[in-house]
Amino acid sequence: MQKLVMNFDGQIQFFLLRNATWTFELVGNQVIHAVFFDACGTFGSCNSLNRMLCKCLPGFQPKSHDNWKSGNFSEGCERISPLCNKEVVVESFLELKMMKAGKADVEFDYSYESECLNECLGRCNCQAYSYQKAEKGEDNITCWIWLKDLNNIQEDLSDRGRDLNVRVPSSTLDLVKGKCEICGTTIIPYPLSSGPNCGDKMYYSFHCDDSIGQLSFEMPGGNYLVTGIDEELQKFSIRDEDCKATKSMGYRTQTNHSWPFNVIGGCDTGFADVEIRWNAPSEPLCSSLDECNDWPHSTCSSATNGKKRCLCNKSYRWDPINGRLHSSI
């Protein structure tokens, strides 16, 4: 059973009845909600292809975590580290591909992108810039600068989207040891891996298309668009309209006990998106002590199953959720 609900602020939410608990669970609102202007509030990125319509840009957090979790995105997001603060140097940018945003505050005609970048850096309240060299016959505007909070941000895979460079302190983008580079607007949490030198090797099943900033889940027989990642609940979702990935993963789980992914919901409920949970990782695999440098207070030693891992030294413990070592004292 399914139901649509319009709440007091005009948001339309989509609920699905879970037979196990006989309660309605919010599963999304992107189909109808995507037509509203500024659906995700300030610094919230909208993508109608994702299971969860809105997400905060990397370096930002929901203004109200409770409202965000309930599907009310109207308040948007706020910076983790503020601009115009003498103690915070903001010379780095989050590079987003094929994006749309609300109208820029100032525009310039520059011959080089470096001029546009420096124009932004010269203003402490510059939130973002976009540069696109003018083609013959077009107007001369090449540089767009946003001085106010960005709104109506949308991920656009059509040729109408432009590269958007959002100003974010590098300190807020510093990744946890072992985490992969950000893919577009998606943070890839440990232990998930999109390359041989990040995440956990057992979870190296993801690929980032840097040209469009899209993350996909790779399996024998095809790649599947990742439509959302929930680090707190250790699950992600993929687009699987023909259920091929669901069937393949079910078989792989039965035949390969080390396979770290499990399907927890999808095709059988009538949705094209499939939810997948990842198992909490063991300590990182290693072949030499050097490979444990990212995990101080650990030594490359044989684990109980005979494989070598970066095992904690005395007085430290492994945190499988965040991929860190913590003092146990």
Contacts in CASP RR format, 6 or more apart in sequence:
PFRMAT RR
TARGET T0000
AUTHOR 0000-0000-0000
METHOD contacts of the structure
MODEL  1
MQKLVMNFDGQIQFFLLRNATWTFELVGNQVIHAVFFDACGTFGSCNSLN
RMLCKCLPGFQPKSHDNWKSGNFSEGCERISPLCNKEVVVESFLELKMMK
AGKADVEFDYSYESECLNECLGRCNCQAYSYQKAEKGEDNITCWIWLKDL
NNIQEDLSDRGRDLNVRVPSSTLDLVKGKCEICGTTIIPYPLSSGPNCGD
KMYYSFHCDDSIGQLSFEMPGGNYLVTGIDEELQKFSIRDEDCKATKSMG
YRTQTNHSWPFNVIGGCDTGFADVEIRWNAPSEPLCSSLDECNDWPHSTC
SSATNGKKRCLCNKSYRWDPINGRLHSSI
1 16 0 8 1.000
1 17 0 8 1.000
2 14 0 8 1.000
2 15 0 8 1.000
2 16 0 8 1.000
2 17 0 8 1.000
3 14 0 8 1.000
3 15 0 8 1.000
3 17 0 8 1.000
3 24 0 8 1.000
4 12 0 8 1.000
4 13 0 8 1.000
4 14 0 8 1.000
4 15 0 8 1.000
4 32 0 8 1.000
5 12 0 8 1.000
5 13 0 8 1.000
5 15 0 8 1.000
6 12 0 8 1.000
6 13 0 8 1.000
7 13 0 8 1.000
7 72 0 8 1.000
9 72 0 8 1.000
9 74 0 8 1.000
11 29 0 8 1.000
11 33 0 8 1.000
11 71 0 8 1.000
11 72 0 8 1.000
11 74 0 8 1.000
12 29 0 8 1.000
12 32 0 8 1.000
12 33 0 8 1.000
13 26 0 8 1.000
13 28 0 8 1.000
13 29 0 8 1.000
13 71 0 8 1.000
14 26 0 8 1.000
14 27 0 8 1.000
14 28 0 8 1.000
14 29 0 8 1.000
14 31 0 8 1.000
14 32 0 8 1.000
15 24 0 8 1.000
15 25 0 8 1.000
15 26 0 8 1.000
15 27 0 8 1.000
16 24 0 8 1.000
16 25 0 8 1.000
16 27 0 8 1.000
16 269 0 8 1.000
17 23 0 8 1.000
17 24 0 8 1.000
17 25 0 8 1.000
18 24 0 8 1.000
18 25 0 8 1.000
26 70 0 8 1.000
26 71 0 8 1.000
27 51 0 8 1.000
27 271 0 8 1.000
28 51 0 8 1.000
28 52 0 8 1.000
28 53 0 8 1.000
28 71 0 8 1.000
29 53 0 8 1.000
29 71 0 8 1.000
30 47 0 8 1.000
30 48 0 8 1.000
30 50 0 8 1.000
30 51 0 8 1.000
30 52 0 8 1.000
30 53 0 8 1.000
31 48 0 8 1.000
33 39 0 8 1.000
33 53 0 8 1.000
34 46 0 8 1.000
34 48 0 8 1.000
34 53 0 8 1.000
37 152 0 8 1.000
38 151 0 8 1.000
38 152 0 8 1.000
39 46 0 8 1.000
39 53 0 8 1.000
39 54 0 8 1.000
39 73 0 8 1.000
40 46 0 8 1.000
40 53 0 8 1.000
40 54 0 8 1.000
40 55 0 8 1.000
40 73 0 8 1.000
40 76 0 8 1.000
40 77 0 8 1.000
40 153 0 8 1.000
41 54 0 8 1.000
41 73 0 8 1.000
41 74 0 8 1.000
41 75 0 8 1.000
41 76 0 8 1.000
41 77 0 8 1.000
41 151 0 8 1.000
41 152 0 8 1.000
42 76 0 8 1.000
42 77 0 8 1.000
42 78 0 8 1.000
42 149 0 8 1.000
42 150 0 8 1.000
42 151 0 8 1.000
43 56 0 8 1.000
43 57 0 8 1.000
43 60 0 8 1.000
43 76 0 8 1.000
43 77 0 8 1.000
43 78 0 8 1.000
43 79 0 8 1.000
43 149 0 8 1.000
43 150 0 8 1.000
43 153 0 8 1.000
44 54 0 8 1.000
44 55 0 8 1.000
44 56 0 8 1.000
44 57 0 8 1.000
44 60 0 8 1.000
44 73 0 8 1.000
44 76 0 8 1.000
44 77 0 8 1.000
44 153 0 8 1.000
45 54 0 8 1.000
45 55 0 8 1.000
45 56 0 8 1.000
45 57 0 8 1.000
45 99 0 8 1.000
45 153 0 8 1.000
45 154 0 8 1.000
45 155 0 8 1.000
45 185 0 8 1.000
46 53 0 8 1.000
46 54 0 8 1.000
46 152 0 8 1.000
46 153 0 8 1.000
46 154 0 8 1.000
46 155 0 8 1.000
47 53 0 8 1.000
47 55 0 8 1.000
47 154 0 8 1.000
47 155 0 8 1.000
47 185 0 8 1.000
49 225 0 8 1.000
49 227 0 8 1.000
49 239 0 8 1.000
50 227 0 8 1.000
50 228 0 8 1.000
51 227 0 8 1.000
51 228 0 8 1.000
51 237 0 8 1.000
51 273 0 8 1.000
51 275 0 8 1.000
52 227 0 8 1.000
52 228 0 8 1.000
53 73 0 8 1.000
54 68 0 8 1.000
54 73 0 8 1.000
54 76 0 8 1.000
55 185 0 8 1.000
55 186 0 8 1.000
55 228 0 8 1.000
56 62 0 8 1.000
56 68 0 8 1.000
56 76 0 8 1.000
56 77 0 8 1.000
57 77 0 8 1.000
57 94 0 8 1.000
57 96 0 8 1.000
57 153 0 8 1.000
57 166 0 8 1.000
57 168 0 8 1.000
57 185 0 8 1.000
58 94 0 8 1.000
58 168 0 8 1.000
58 173 0 8 1.000
58 182 0 8 1.000
58 185 0 8 1.000
58 187 0 8 1.000
59 79 0 8 1.000
59 80 0 8 1.000
59 81 0 8 1.000
59 94 0 8 1.000
59 168 0 8 1.000
59 172 0 8 1.000
59 173 0 8 1.000
60 77 0 8 1.000
60 78 0 8 1.000
60 79 0 8 1.000
60 80 0 8 1.000
60 168 0 8 1.000
61 77 0 8 1.000
61 78 0 8 1.000
61 80 0 8 1.000
62 68 0 8 1.000
62 75 0 8 1.000
62 76 0 8 1.000
62 77 0 8 1.000
62 78 0 8 1.000
63 75 0 8 1.000
63 76 0 8 1.000
63 77 0 8 1.000
63 78 0 8 1.000
64 72 0 8 1.000
64 75 0 8 1.000
67 73 0 8 1.000
67 74 0 8 1.000
67 75 0 8 1.000
68 75 0 8 1.000
68 76 0 8 1.000
79 168 0 8 1.000
79 172 0 8 1.000
80 172 0 8 1.000
81 88 0 8 1.000
81 90 0 8 1.000
81 168 0 8 1.000
81 169 0 8 1.000
81 171 0 8 1.000
81 172 0 8 1.000
82 88 0 8 1.000
83 90 0 8 1.000
83 124 0 8 1.000
83 125 0 8 1.000
83 126 0 8 1.000
83 127 0 8 1.000
83 167 0 8 1.000
84 124 0 8 1.000
84 125 0 8 1.000
88 169 0 8 1.000
88 171 0 8 1.000
89 169 0 8 1.000
90 124 0 8 1.000
90 167 0 8 1.000
90 168 0 8 1.000
90 169 0 8 1.000
91 121 0 8 1.000
91 170 0 8 1.000
92 167 0 8 1.000
92 168 0 8 1.000
92 169 0 8 1.000
92 170 0 8 1.000
92 173 0 8 1.000
93 117 0 8 1.000
93 128 0 8 1.000
93 129 0 8 1.000
93 165 0 8 1.000
93 166 0 8 1.000
93 167 0 8 1.000
93 168 0 8 1.000
94 165 0 8 1.000
94 166 0 8 1.000
94 167 0 8 1.000
94 168 0 8 1.000
94 173 0 8 1.000
94 182 0 8 1.000
95 163 0 8 1.000
95 165 0 8 1.000
95 184 0 8 1.000
96 155 0 8 1.000
96 163 0 8 1.000
96 164 0 8 1.000
96 165 0 8 1.000
96 166 0 8 1.000
96 184 0 8 1.000
96 185 0 8 1.000
96 213 0 8 1.000
97 163 0 8 1.000
97 184 0 8 1.000
97 210 0 8 1.000
97 211 0 8 1.000
97 212 0 8 1.000
97 213 0 8 1.000
98 155 0 8 1.000
98 156 0 8 1.000
98 157 0 8 1.000
98 158 0 8 1.000
98 161 0 8 1.000
98 162 0 8 1.000
98 163 0 8 1.000
98 212 0 8 1.000
98 213 0 8 1.000
99 153 0 8 1.000
99 154 0 8 1.000
99 155 0 8 1.000
99 156 0 8 1.000
99 161 0 8 1.000
99 162 0 8 1.000
99 163 0 8 1.000
99 164 0 8 1.000
100 152 0 8 1.000
100 153 0 8 1.000
100 154 0 8 1.000
100 156 0 8 1.000
100 160 0 8 1.000
100 161 0 8 1.000
100 162 0 8 1.000
101 128 0 8 1.000
101 130 0 8 1.000
101 146 0 8 1.000
101 150 0 8 1.000
101 151 0 8 1.000
101 152 0 8 1.000
101 153 0 8 1.000
101 154 0 8 1.000
101 164 0 8 1.000
102 146 0 8 1.000
102 150 0 8 1.000
102 151 0 8 1.000
102 152 0 8 1.000
102 153 0 8 1.000
104 130 0 8 1.000
104 144 0 8 1.000
104 145 0 8 1.000
104 146 0 8 1.000
105 145 0 8 1.000
105 146 0 8 1.000
105 147 0 8 1.000
105 148 0 8 1.000
106 144 0 8 1.000
106 145 0 8 1.000
106 147 0 8 1.000
107 141 0 8 1.000
107 143 0 8 1.000
107 144 0 8 1.000
107 145 0 8 1.000
108 115 0 8 1.000
108 116 0 8 1.000
108 119 0 8 1.000
108 141 0 8 1.000
108 142 0 8 1.000
108 143 0 8 1.000
108 145 0 8 1.000
109 134 0 8 1.000
109 140 0 8 1.000
109 141 0 8 1.000
109 142 0 8 1.000
109 143 0 8 1.000
110 116 0 8 1.000
110 119 0 8 1.000
110 131 0 8 1.000
110 142 0 8 1.000
110 143 0 8 1.000
111 142 0 8 1.000
113 131 0 8 1.000
115 143 0 8 1.000
116 129 0 8 1.000
116 130 0 8 1.000
116 131 0 8 1.000
116 142 0 8 1.000
116 143 0 8 1.000
116 145 0 8 1.000
117 129 0 8 1.000
117 131 0 8 1.000
117 165 0 8 1.000
119 126 0 8 1.000
119 129 0 8 1.000
119 143 0 8 1.000
119 145 0 8 1.000
120 126 0 8 1.000
120 128 0 8 1.000
120 129 0 8 1.000
120 145 0 8 1.000
120 165 0 8 1.000
120 167 0 8 1.000
123 145 0 8 1.000
123 147 0 8 1.000
125 147 0 8 1.000
126 145 0 8 1.000
126 146 0 8 1.000
126 147 0 8 1.000
126 167 0 8 1.000
127 146 0 8 1.000
127 147 0 8 1.000
127 148 0 8 1.000
127 149 0 8 1.000
127 150 0 8 1.000
127 166 0 8 1.000
127 167 0 8 1.000
128 145 0 8 1.000
128 146 0 8 1.000
128 150 0 8 1.000
128 164 0 8 1.000
128 165 0 8 1.000
128 166 0 8 1.000
128 167 0 8 1.000
129 143 0 8 1.000
129 144 0 8 1.000
129 145 0 8 1.000
129 146 0 8 1.000
129 165 0 8 1.000
129 167 0 8 1.000
130 143 0 8 1.000
130 144 0 8 1.000
130 162 0 8 1.000
130 163 0 8 1.000
130 164 0 8 1.000
130 165 0 8 1.000
131 142 0 8 1.000
131 143 0 8 1.000
131 144 0 8 1.000
131 163 0 8 1.000
131 165 0 8 1.000
132 142 0 8 1.000
132 162 0 8 1.000
132 163 0 8 1.000
133 142 0 8 1.000
134 140 0 8 1.000
134 141 0 8 1.000
134 142 0 8 1.000
150 166 0 8 1.000
153 164 0 8 1.000
155 185 0 8 1.000
157 212 0 8 1.000
157 214 0 8 1.000
173 182 0 8 1.000
175 181 0 8 1.000
175 182 0 8 1.000
176 190 0 8 1.000
176 322 0 8 1.000
176 323 0 8 1.000
176 324 0 8 1.000
177 294 0 8 1.000
177 295 0 8 1.000
177 323 0 8 1.000
177 324 0 8 1.000
178 190 0 8 1.000
178 198 0 8 1.000
178 199 0 8 1.000
178 284 0 8 1.000
178 294 0 8 1.000
178 323 0 8 1.000
179 187 0 8 1.000
179 188 0 8 1.000
179 189 0 8 1.000
179 190 0 8 1.000
179 198 0 8 1.000
179 199 0 8 1.000
180 188 0 8 1.000
180 192 0 8 1.000
180 193 0 8 1.000
180 194 0 8 1.000
180 195 0 8 1.000
180 198 0 8 1.000
180 199 0 8 1.000
180 206 0 8 1.000
180 208 0 8 1.000
181 188 0 8 1.000
181 194 0 8 1.000
181 198 0 8 1.000
181 208 0 8 1.000
182 188 0 8 1.000
183 194 0 8 1.000
183 208 0 8 1.000
183 210 0 8 1.000
183 213 0 8 1.000
183 214 0 8 1.000
183 215 0 8 1.000
184 208 0 8 1.000
184 213 0 8 1.000
184 214 0 8 1.000
184 215 0 8 1.000
185 213 0 8 1.000
186 213 0 8 1.000
186 215 0 8 1.000
186 226 0 8 1.000
186 228 0 8 1.000
186 229 0 8 1.000
187 229 0 8 1.000
187 231 0 8 1.000
188 194 0 8 1.000
188 198 0 8 1.000
188 199 0 8 1.000
188 206 0 8 1.000
188 208 0 8 1.000
188 215 0 8 1.000
188 229 0 8 1.000
189 229 0 8 1.000
189 231 0 8 1.000
190 199 0 8 1.000
190 200 0 8 1.000
190 281 0 8 1.000
190 322 0 8 1.000
190 323 0 8 1.000
191 199 0 8 1.000
191 200 0 8 1.000
191 202 0 8 1.000
191 203 0 8 1.000
191 260 0 8 1.000
191 278 0 8 1.000
191 281 0 8 1.000
191 320 0 8 1.000
191 323 0 8 1.000
192 199 0 8 1.000
192 200 0 8 1.000
192 203 0 8 1.000
192 205 0 8 1.000
192 206 0 8 1.000
192 229 0 8 1.000
192 236 0 8 1.000
192 278 0 8 1.000
193 199 0 8 1.000
193 200 0 8 1.000
193 201 0 8 1.000
193 203 0 8 1.000
193 204 0 8 1.000
193 205 0 8 1.000
193 206 0 8 1.000
194 204 0 8 1.000
194 206 0 8 1.000
194 207 0 8 1.000
194 208 0 8 1.000
194 215 0 8 1.000
195 204 0 8 1.000
195 206 0 8 1.000
196 204 0 8 1.000
200 281 0 8 1.000
200 284 0 8 1.000
200 285 0 8 1.000
201 285 0 8 1.000
202 258 0 8 1.000
202 260 0 8 1.000
202 281 0 8 1.000
202 285 0 8 1.000
203 260 0 8 1.000
203 278 0 8 1.000
203 281 0 8 1.000
205 217 0 8 1.000
205 218 0 8 1.000
205 219 0 8 1.000
205 261 0 8 1.000
206 215 0 8 1.000
206 216 0 8 1.000
206 217 0 8 1.000
206 218 0 8 1.000
206 226 0 8 1.000
207 215 0 8 1.000
207 216 0 8 1.000
207 218 0 8 1.000
207 223 0 8 1.000
208 214 0 8 1.000
208 215 0 8 1.000
208 216 0 8 1.000
209 215 0 8 1.000
209 216 0 8 1.000
214 225 0 8 1.000
214 226 0 8 1.000
215 225 0 8 1.000
215 226 0 8 1.000
216 223 0 8 1.000
216 224 0 8 1.000
216 225 0 8 1.000
216 226 0 8 1.000
217 223 0 8 1.000
217 224 0 8 1.000
217 225 0 8 1.000
217 226 0 8 1.000
217 236 0 8 1.000
217 238 0 8 1.000
217 245 0 8 1.000
217 276 0 8 1.000
219 245 0 8 1.000
219 248 0 8 1.000
219 249 0 8 1.000
219 252 0 8 1.000
220 248 0 8 1.000
221 244 0 8 1.000
221 248 0 8 1.000
222 244 0 8 1.000
222 245 0 8 1.000
224 238 0 8 1.000
224 239 0 8 1.000
224 240 0 8 1.000
224 245 0 8 1.000
225 238 0 8 1.000
225 239 0 8 1.000
226 236 0 8 1.000
226 237 0 8 1.000
226 238 0 8 1.000
227 237 0 8 1.000
227 238 0 8 1.000
227 239 0 8 1.000
227 273 0 8 1.000
228 236 0 8 1.000
228 237 0 8 1.000
229 235 0 8 1.000
229 236 0 8 1.000
229 237 0 8 1.000
230 236 0 8 1.000
233 277 0 8 1.000
234 277 0 8 1.000
234 278 0 8 1.000
234 280 0 8 1.000
234 321 0 8 1.000
235 264 0 8 1.000
235 275 0 8 1.000
235 276 0 8 1.000
235 277 0 8 1.000
235 278 0 8 1.000
236 275 0 8 1.000
236 276 0 8 1.000
236 278 0 8 1.000
237 273 0 8 1.000
237 274 0 8 1.000
237 275 0 8 1.000
237 276 0 8 1.000
238 245 0 8 1.000
238 273 0 8 1.000
238 274 0 8 1.000
238 276 0 8 1.000
239 272 0 8 1.000
239 273 0 8 1.000
239 274 0 8 1.000
240 246 0 8 1.000
240 266 0 8 1.000
240 267 0 8 1.000
240 272 0 8 1.000
240 273 0 8 1.000
240 274 0 8 1.000
241 272 0 8 1.000
243 267 0 8 1.000
243 274 0 8 1.000
245 274 0 8 1.000
246 263 0 8 1.000
246 266 0 8 1.000
246 267 0 8 1.000
246 274 0 8 1.000
249 261 0 8 1.000
249 262 0 8 1.000
249 263 0 8 1.000
249 276 0 8 1.000
250 263 0 8 1.000
252 259 0 8 1.000
253 259 0 8 1.000
253 261 0 8 1.000
253 262 0 8 1.000
253 263 0 8 1.000
260 278 0 8 1.000
260 279 0 8 1.000
260 281 0 8 1.000
261 276 0 8 1.000
261 277 0 8 1.000
261 278 0 8 1.000
261 279 0 8 1.000
262 276 0 8 1.000
262 277 0 8 1.000
262 278 0 8 1.000
262 279 0 8 1.000
263 274 0 8 1.000
263 275 0 8 1.000
263 276 0 8 1.000
264 275 0 8 1.000
264 276 0 8 1.000
264 277 0 8 1.000
265 274 0 8 1.000
265 275 0 8 1.000
266 273 0 8 1.000
266 274 0 8 1.000
266 275 0 8 1.000
267 274 0 8 1.000
280 320 0 8 1.000
280 321 0 8 1.000
281 320 0 8 1.000
281 323 0 8 1.000
282 303 0 8 1.000
282 309 0 8 1.000
282 318 0 8 1.000
282 320 0 8 1.000
283 295 0 8 1.000
283 298 0 8 1.000
283 303 0 8 1.000
283 309 0 8 1.000
283 310 0 8 1.000
283 311 0 8 1.000
283 312 0 8 1.000
283 318 0 8 1.000
284 291 0 8 1.000
284 292 0 8 1.000
284 294 0 8 1.000
284 295 0 8 1.000
284 309 0 8 1.000
284 310 0 8 1.000
285 307 0 8 1.000
285 308 0 8 1.000
285 309 0 8 1.000
286 292 0 8 1.000
286 300 0 8 1.000
286 308 0 8 1.000
286 309 0 8 1.000
286 310 0 8 1.000
287 300 0 8 1.000
287 308 0 8 1.000
288 300 0 8 1.000
289 299 0 8 1.000
289 300 0 8 1.000
291 300 0 8 1.000
291 310 0 8 1.000
292 298 0 8 1.000
292 299 0 8 1.000
292 300 0 8 1.000
292 310 0 8 1.000
295 310 0 8 1.000
295 324 0 8 1.000
295 325 0 8 1.000
296 325 0 8 1.000
297 312 0 8 1.000
297 313 0 8 1.000
297 315 0 8 1.000
297 316 0 8 1.000
297 325 0 8 1.000
298 310 0 8 1.000
298 311 0 8 1.000
298 312 0 8 1.000
298 313 0 8 1.000
298 316 0 8 1.000
298 325 0 8 1.000
299 310 0 8 1.000
299 311 0 8 1.000
299 313 0 8 1.000
300 308 0 8 1.000
300 309 0 8 1.000
300 310 0 8 1.000
300 311 0 8 1.000
301 308 0 8 1.000
301 309 0 8 1.000
301 311 0 8 1.000
302 308 0 8 1.000
302 309 0 8 1.000
303 309 0 8 1.000
303 311 0 8 1.000
312 318 0 8 1.000
312 325 0 8 1.000
315 327 0 8 1.000
315 328 0 8 1.000
315 329 0 8 1.000
316 325 0 8 1.000
316 326 0 8 1.000
316 327 0 8 1.000
316 328 0 8 1.000
317 325 0 8 1.000
317 326 0 8 1.000
317 327 0 8 1.000
317 328 0 8 1.000
318 325 0 8 1.000
319 325 0 8 1.000
319 326 0 8 1.000
END
